Amino acid sequence: MSAVLDASAFLAYLNGEPGADEVVRRLPAGALISAVNLCEVYSKVAERGGDPQRLEEALRDRRILGGAVEVAPFTRADAVIAAELRPLTKSQGLSLGDRACLALGKRLGLAVLTADAAWDKVPAEVAVAIVQIAR
């Protein structure tokens, strides 16, 4: 696996937004997305009037999910790490979903891809390599 995708990075890829090329570059080596972050993606689709179930089916049919991108469960270990990250990331406004992504990256020792500018101010103590894709 090459990296963990934040919801913003996966949405950039799906929508052809700035930074999508960085996600595409990493897909041949495989990428992970936390189930929590995939829920965020589907929630955005639903919020905009789309059908999350249809998107899920399309992503599986195209072998994006279950192929280039694997969905990682949110584990008890991730829950502990995400909770420990709360004091370090609260001032940046990082959400539970953001911390779930960081926790997965930290647990597996993988870089995390994001298009969220708020992550620029994440302190080094988080100890996760963060790659801003939308620069």
Secondary structure as GFF3:
##gff-version 3
##sequence-region A 1 135
A	DSSP	beta_strand	3	5	.	.	.	ID=ss1
A	DSSP	alpha_helix	7	15	.	.	.	ID=ss2
A	DSSP	alpha_helix	20	26	.	.	.	ID=ss3
A	DSSP	three_ten_helix	27	29	.	.	.	ID=ss4
A	DSSP	beta_strand	31	34	.	.	.	ID=ss5
A	DSSP	alpha_helix	35	47	.	.	.	ID=ss6
A	DSSP	alpha_helix	52	61	.	.	.	ID=ss7
A	DSSP	beta_strand	69	72	.	.	.	ID=ss8
A	DSSP	alpha_helix	76	89	.	.	.	ID=ss9
A	DSSP	three_ten_helix	90	92	.	.	.	ID=ss10
A	DSSP	alpha_helix	96	108	.	.	.	ID=ss11
A	DSSP	beta_strand	111	114	.	.	.	ID=ss12
A	DSSP	three_ten_helix	117	121	.	.	.	ID=ss13
A	DSSP	three_ten_helix	124	126	.	.	.	ID=ss14
A	DSSP	beta_strand	130	132	.	.	.	ID=ss15
###
